[in-house]
Amino acid sequence: MSFLPVTLAECRARGWDAPDFVYVTGDAYVDHPSFGLAIISRVLEKAGYRVAMLPQPDWHSCEDFLRFGRPRLGFLVTAGVIDSMVNHYTVAKKPRGRDVYSPGGKAGMRPDRATIVYANRIRQAYGNVPILLGGVEASLRRFAHYDYWDDRVRNSCLVDAGADVLMFGMGERSILRVAKWLEEGRPIPELRAPGTCVMVSSPPEEALVLPAMEEVAADRAAYARAFNLQYDEQDPVRGRSLCQKHGKRYLLQNPPDMPLSREELDRVYALPYERAWHPMYDKDGGVPALSEVKFSIAHVRGCFGACNFCALTFHQGRIVTSRSRESVLREATLLARARDFKGYIHDVGGPTANFRRPACNGQMERGACKGKQCLFPKPCKNLDASHREYVDILRALRNVPGVKKVFVRSGVRFDYALADADGTFLRELVAHHVSGQLKVAPEHISPRVLRAMGKPAPEVFERFVRRFQQLNEEMGLKQYLVPYFISSHPGCELSDAVLLAEYIHNTGQHPEQVQDFYPTPGTLSTAMFYTGLDPRDMKPVYVPRDPHEKALQRALMQYFRPENHALVLEALRRAGREDLIGFGRECLVPPRLIRREGKNAKGDRPAPGKPKDAPRKGGRPETSAARKGRAEKPDMPKPKKKRPAKPSPTGKRRV
């Protein structure tokens, strides 16, 4: 095994006169199956193609793109594991200071809209060389789409990049079909491979024509209708070809490709990955993102959860496929032999850890049901909720020599777990696979907001909390749930945010990090955010867009922080919930911020520059000797010790 070449000299050492493909990526080169560039490059290598890697090139000129010369078949371009704009900016559109997919976590190693910038530089350097786009950024931006950072509708990524082919979804089959097409010298506009997009002069007869780019950019209702058509046809079994006019030409999306079979997935994960970052990054301390996945196992692809704010439906799809038990165990054995393995498999998961197969027996034949969801508003009567296969795999992993503990950290769909009448999975999860805290994602507590999100009713989560607590008590364990919540999602009014704050307060949670809704391309929730409409029924949806209202909703989720006091007071008064202001047990905040001894107005620490023995009001500085004498007086009452807080099943302490 060895890394693929990253220099022309390494190509020459392999006896190559030129590579077949040059793979340009916005991420550092990590040869691990959790990184899409590693999978696609190894799939091509297995098929006999020569692939040279060009990670994080200098995009300020064409020079870096000339490193390998003109490839025989073309350039592959990806922004990386995540969208470059999400990688660069917070939801408040502030630059991030760290990029875990770059050496040493250094930010600024790729441009904004990396897919477009890279492709434009390649076109500038080589003229009509074939350029093939892939990865999450291209996949989710394949149609005219609302761009949160520009606050407008942008062209398809394929149009702005001036590329030839855009591959969407998981591309193992697509890349081989496109490679063969290029090798045969066939016209690219005639490509009809599933999972690909090309530009054509007129719509094919079988294609469904969407509202044009110019129309959706000018009319939000047209945008909502176009998105709903795209969403409905995002199915590999029943999905149709789609066309959308951009200027004088049409973007043609061929139908989505079928997910890989179990046997195909097994072969993909058996390819000869180095499972490491390229040695050229050693001087920088490596690539931080690898540490999150190095000792984790991805056993599944796809997600039929179909949360409205999640782009997985538009990328991996709703039909779940998984690796075999034998494939997962082989990888675990490989991990256990690693020199730096400490005995802990950090995760056995995927988009949703406890999915293993299609939601029902009919999905592979009929596709996912149009206009319906498998788990929302309640589990479908045809849902297969058995966890037996997953439980069997987890049990087998615990017995792999060298493995001390196997964790499940990538998130459990709690309503699906509850739908399994057997109950063995939850019992085994609590007994063996929780590392003190289990991440779950109820996302909100307001029924109105949950409906807009496509998430189960709050009663379902409460049932899961009780069951989790009951199992921990039976086993004598002290483990906690860590719920994730989102503020300012479409449909969330200030009164809904107050309901969530009450829930956080009553369950004794103190979330350290909270998440504002982030409108990213390819999600139903983003279409709601932009249009103010639910694309499925065209009914109006309230959208909290005002930055100050978003700040109020966010502050309510951390009402206990002194720096949020003024915002929380304002939010409660605006929502007509003054009953939550005061000193009672049910109150979120007092009517005024009370200064505590030794703390400033923010409640954190003494004001900067204030000396330890600063004068008390109306007196001189108290010396250390005076303090000592005061402390030794026998008539000074000692403060009562506080009783320890009672633990909560959903947080670290109960208020």
N, C-alpha and C positions, 0 to 999 in steps of 0.2 A: 504494500500500500504506500501511496505517496500523495502529496498535494498536487493538484493540477498546476501547470506552469503559470507564473505571474510575470515572467520576463521573456524577452525574445531569446535570450541565451538558454533558458530552460527549455524552450520549444526546440531549439537547435539540438540540444543534448538528447532530446527524444527522437531526433531524426526527422522533424517536421520541417518542410519548406514553408508552410503557412498553416495556421489553425483553420479548422472548418468554421468555428464560431469563436468570436470574442465576447465574453460575458461581462457586461458592464453593470456594476451594482453600487448602490449608495451605502451599503453596509460593508464593514470589514469582512474579510474572507474567513469564515468559520466553516469548517467541513464537518457539520453535524446535522443529522436529519431533522432537527427542529428549525433549520434555516432553509427556506425554499431554494435558494441558489445552490446549496449543496446537493439537494435532491435532483434538481433539473440537470445540473452538470454531470452528476454521476449516472443518471439515466441515459444521457447522451453518450457518455464514455462507454457504458455497457453496450450500447448499440453500435459502437465502432467509430463514433465521431471524435474529432480532435477539438478539445475545448480549452481555450486560454482564459484566465481570469484577470479582469481589470477592475479591482475593487477601489472605490472612492477616488476616481481620477480627478485631477485638477481641471475643473470645468471652465476656468477663466480664459483658456485658449484651446486650440485643437491639438496641441503638442502631445499631451498624454494619450490621446485617442489614436495616435499614429504609432504607438509602441510596438504593436505586432504586425504592422502593415495591414493590407486589405485581406480580410478573411475570405476563405473560399466560398462560403455560403452566406454569411451575414453576421450581424451584431445582435446579441440578446441584451435587452435593457430592462432593468428593474430598479425602482427606488429603494427597495429593501423590504424588510419584514413588515414594516408599517408605513403608512402614508407619510411622505416627507414633511408635510405641513403639520400633521399631528406630532411627528417627531420633534419638530422645531419649536412649536408654540403651545402654550397652555390655552385653556378655554377662554381666558381673559385676553388672549392674543399677545401675551408677553413671551419673550424668548426663553426657552429652557436653558439652563446652565450646564446640562449634562446629556450625553447621548450614549446609552449603554451599548449600542451596536457599533460604536467606533472605538479604536484603540485607546485604552486609558480612560474611556468615558468622555473623551474630548468632544465638545460641541463644535458645529460649523464645518464638519468634514464632508458635507454634501450640500448642494444648493436647494433652495426652495423649489418645489415642483420638479424634483430631480429627474423624473422620467422624461419630461419635455426638454429640459436643459441638455441632458446627455444626448438625446436623439438629435436635437438641433446641431450640436457640435459634431456629431458623427456625420450628419448630412453635409455640413460645411466642409468637413475634411475629405469625404469620399464621394460626394455626389450621389449617384443612384444605387449605392450598395443597399441590399435588403436590411431593414431594421425591424426587429420583432420585439414587441413590448409584452411584459408579463409582470406578475406580482400584484400585491394588494392595491397599490396606488392606481395602476392601469385598470385592473379588474373593476374597481368600484367607480371609476370615472369613464367608463366606456361609452356612455350616452351623454348628451347635454345634461349638465348637473349643476345644482346649486353649490356654490363654493362659499363656505362660511367666512373665510379670511378675506376674500374680495367682496363679499356680500352681493354677489350677482351670479347669474347663470353663465357657466363657461361651456365652451365647446367640448365635445368628446376629446379625451386625452389623445386618441389616435390622430385626430385632425390637428391639434396644436403641436404634437410631436413631429408631424410630417412623416410618420412611420408607415410601414407597409401592412403589418399584421399586429393585432392585439389579441393576446390569449388571456381569457378570463377563467376564473375558478382554479382548480388544482390541475396543473398542466402537464402531467407525465405523458399522457397519451397525445395531447395536442402538439407538444414540441416535436415528437417523433413524426407525426403526420406532416407538420409544416416542413421539417427538415427533409423529408422524402420529396415533398412537393417542390422545394427549391432545387434539390439534387436532380430532379427530372426536368428542371427548367420550364415548368408550366407557369402560365400567367397568374400572378398573385390575385387579381380581382376575381378570378374564377374559383378560388379556394372555397370549398363548402364543408370544411372539417368542423365537427362539433367543438364547441368551446373556443371559437375564433371569431374575430371581427375583421372585416376588410372594407375598403371604400369602393363603391360601384357607381356607375353612371346612371342606372335606373333600378328600381326595386324588382327583385325576382317575383314571379307570379305568385309563388306560395307564401311570400312574406307579408306580415301584418305591418302596415305603415303607421308609425307614431306621428303625433304632432311635430312639426319641424322645429329645429333649434331656434329659429327666429321667433316662432310662435310661443314656445314655452318660456323664452326669455322675456317676452312682452306681456304674457298673460299667465297669472299664477294658477288659475283654474285649469288652463291647458297643461301646465306643468304637472299638476296633481293627476290629471287624467293620464298623461304620458307615463308617469311613474307607476300608476296602478297597473297599466298594461304590462310594463316591464316586470313588475313584481309577480303578476299572475302567470307570466310565461317563463319564469325562472324555474323550470322543472325539466329534467333530462328525459322524462318519459313522454309528457304531453306538450312540452313547450314548443312554440313555433318560432320560425325565423322572424326577426324584427328589423325594420328599416326606419331610419330617421334622417331627414334631409338636413344637410349642413351646406349652405351656399348652393352651389350647382351640383354637388354630388351627394350621395347617400351613404351613411354608415350602415353596413349590413352586419347584424349579429346573427350568426348561425346558432341553432339550438344548443343549449348547454349539453356538455358531455355527461355520460353516465359516470357515477362514482366508480372508483377502482373496486374490483372484487377483492375478497379476502386474500386469495392467492396472489393477486397483483400487489396488494399492499405488503404482504409478507416479503415479496421479492424486492420491493423498493427499500424496505428497512434492512434487508440483508446485504445491501450494496456496501462496498469497502470504504466506509467513511473513516477519516482520521479521528473524528470526534474531538477535535481540538481547533484552536485558532491557529492561523498560519504563524510559523516561527518568527516572521518579520515583526510581529507585534510584541514579542517578548520584552523588548526594551521599554515598552510603554506599560508593562504590567498586564498585557493581554486585553481581551475584549470582555467587559463586565457581563454582557448578556448571557454568555456561555455558562456562568456559574449558576444561573437560575434553572438551567435545563440539563446540565451535564449528566446528572444522576437521576434524571426523570425519564419516564417511558410514556410515549404517546401511543395509546392503544386504539384510538377511535378517530374518525373524521365525520364531519357533518353534524348538524344539530336540528332536531325537529322542535326545539323549544320556541324558535321563531319570535324572540323578543323584538318589539318594534324598533328599539334603539340600537340593535345589534346588526352588523353588516354580514354576519355569517350566512344568512339566508341568501344573500346576493353573491357570495363568494364560494363557500364550500357547499352550500345547498342544504336542503331539509332532509335528504335521505342519508341515514347514518350507515356507515360501513366500518368494519373493525378488523384488526389483526387477529390471527389465530392465537390460541393459548401457547402453542409451541414457539411461535415467533416472539411473543412477549417474554417467555422464559429464556429463550436464547439471548435476548438483549440483556436481561437481568444478570445472566451468567457472565456476559461480557463486561458489564459494569463492575461486577464483584471482583473481577480479575485486575481491574485498573489499580495502578500503584497508589493513587490518592483517594481511593474509595474507603470511606470510614464505616461502612456497614449500613448506611441509610439510603434507601431509594426515596427521593424527595416527593415524587408524585407518580401516580399511574392514572393518567387522565387524557384530556383532549379538550375540545370546545366545551363539552359537558362531561364530567368524569364518569357519571353512572349511566350513560347511554352506550349500548353495545350493538344494536341492530336497528333496522327500520322500525318506525313506530307501530306498524301493523303489517300483516302478511301481504296486503294488497299494494303496498307502496311501490315495490319494484316492478309491478305489472301495470298499475294505473297511474303511478306518480302520487305526489302529495296532493291532498284534496284542494281544489281551487276555492279560494275564499274562506277556507276554514283553517283552524289551528289544532294541533294534536292535543295540546294541554290547556288551551284557553278557550272559553272561560272556565271549563272544567275538563278533566281528561276524557277523551273520546271513548265511547263504549267498545271500540275495536282495538284500543291501545293494548299492546303487549308490554306489561310492566315488569316482567320477570327479570330479576337480577342474578339468577343462578350462575350464569356463565361468568359474570364479573366477580362474584364471590369466589367461585372456583379458582379463577386466576389469582386473586389476592391471596387465597390460602396457599396456593402453590408457590407464589413469590416469597412468602414468609419462610418457606422451607429451603430456599436456594442457599447453598453453602456460602457463608460469608455475609449474608444479609441479616442484619439485626432487627431492622424495623422498616416497614413499608407505609408511607404516608399517602393520603389522598388530599391534595391541596388545590387542584385546579377548579374547584367549585362543584358542588353537588346540587342537582335540581331536586329541591326538597319535595315538591308536589308529585314528581315522578316516583321518588322513593316511597312516599306514603301510599301511592297507588298500588304498590306491590303488597298484596295481602299476606305474603309469606313472612315478611318482617325480618328475615335473616340478615339481609344486607345492612340495615340500620344497626342491628345488634353487633355485627362484626365490625362495622365502621367505628362505632364508639369504643369497642373493646380493643381494637388493634391498630387503627389507621388514622387517628387524630393526634396531631402533635400539640396537644394542649388547647388549641383553638381550631375551630372548623369554620371556614369561610362559606357563607351563604349569601344569596342576593335577593332578598325580598323587594329591594329597590325603593319601596314607598309603603305607606300604610293607609293612604286615602283610597277608597274604592274608585273614585273618579279618575285619579291619576293612574292607578293600576290598570284600569280599562284602556287608557290611552297608551300604556306601555305594553299591553298584552301579557300581563303578569297575573298570577292567581290572587284571589281575594285575601284580605289580611287574616281571615279565620284559618286559612290553610297554613300559613306560616306559624300562627299561634299553636296550632295542633302539632306542628313539627317541633316547636320549641318545647312543648310539654313532653313529647315523646323522648326528645334528646335528654331533657333533664331527668326523666324517669329512668332511662337506661343508665345514666351516669350514677344516679343514686343507688340503683340495684348493684352496680359493679364497684361502688365505693371510689369513684373517680371524680376528680375536679377538673372538668373540661368546659370550655365556653364556646358559644357561637359568636362569630364576628360578622354581623350583618352589614351588607353594603347598601347604601342609600344614595339616591340621586336627587338633587334639587333642580328646580326650574325646568323640569321636563314639560313639553307641550301638554296642556290640560291642567297644569298645576297652578292654582291660584294661591294667594297669600293664606287663605283660611286652610287650605290643604297642607301648606308648609307648617302651620301652627299645629295641626293634628300630628304631623310627624315629630315635631319637637316635643309634644306631650308624650308621645310613645317613647321617645328616647329617654325622656326624664323619668317616666314611670317604670321603665325597665332597667334603670340604673346604668345606662351606657354613657361612655365618654369618648365618642369617636375622635381619634387623632387626625384623621384625614377624611374629608368629605369631597364629593364629586358633583360639580355642576354638569348639567346636560351639555354634551359636546356634539354639535351638529356636524357629523362626518358624512361624506358621500356614500350613497347606496343604502341608506336606512329609511324606513317608513317614517320614523320620528323626525328625521331631518326634513323630509317632504312636508310634514305638518308644520315644522318650525318656519320654513320658508313661505309656505302658502297660507297658513292659518286655516287649512282645511284637512280633514281626514280623507285621503285619496280613495278609501274604500267606499265611502257613502257620500262624500263631498259636503259633509256637515262642518260648520265652523268649529274650530278648536281654539281655546284661549292659549296664547303664547306669551310667556313672560320674557320680553326682549329688553326692557329697560334695565340698564346696568345697575341702577340703584335698587330696583325691585329684586334683581338676581342676588345682590349683596344681602338684602334682607332675608331672602329665603335661605341663603347659605349660612348666615349668622344664626338663624333659628336652630340649625342642626348642631351648632356648637354654642348654645345659649349660655353655657356655664363659663365661657371664657370672658374675663373682665373686659377685654378690648372689644367684645361684641355687645356689651351691655346697652349702649345707646341705640344700636341698630335693632336689637331685640325689643326694647321698649317701644320704638317707633312701629315695628311690625305688629306687635300685639295691639297697640292702640288703633292702627289702621285697620286691623282685622276685627276690631270690636271685642277683643279678648282681654280686657283689663282685669278679668277675674284671675288671670295668670300672673298678675303683677302684685307682689306683696311678700310676706314672710311665711305664709302658710306652707304646709307640706306639699300641696299641689301646685304651688307657684313656681314659675320658671326663673324670675328675677325679682329683686327688690325694687321699690320705686326709685331708689337712687343708689349709685355705686358707693359702697361703704369702704373707706380706706382701712386697711388692716395694718397693725403695727409692724414696722419693718418692711412694708411694701409700698410701692408707689400707686398711683391711681389705676394703673393697669393690673395691679395685684401680683406683680412678678418679683421685683427686687428693688432695693433702695435706689432712689434717683441717682443718675450718674454724677459723680463728683461730690456727693454728700458724705462728709467724714463720719466714721463710726461713732464718734463721741460728739455729734452735732448738738447744738443747744436745744434743750426742750423749750416749749413755749413759756416765755416769762422767766427763764432761768439760765444758768451757766451750763457748759458741757458737763455731763456726768462722767466721772473718771472710772477706770476699771476697778480701782479700789473701792469706790463708792458702790458700784454695782455689786461687788463681792460682799460688802457689808450688808447691803439691803437684802441680798439673797440668803444671808445667814440669820436674819431676824426670826426668832421662833414664832412670832405672832402672825407672820405672813401666811395667808392660806395657800395651800398647794393646789394647783389646777387639777381638776378631776380628769382621770384618764378616759379617753373616748373608747367606747366599745367598738370592737372591729366590725366593719361593715359586713352585712350578710351577702354572700356571693349571689350573683344573678346568672341564670342560664344563658343570657344573651349579652353579657358584658362582664367587666372585671369587678365591678362592685355595684351594690344597690344603694340608691339614695333614699 
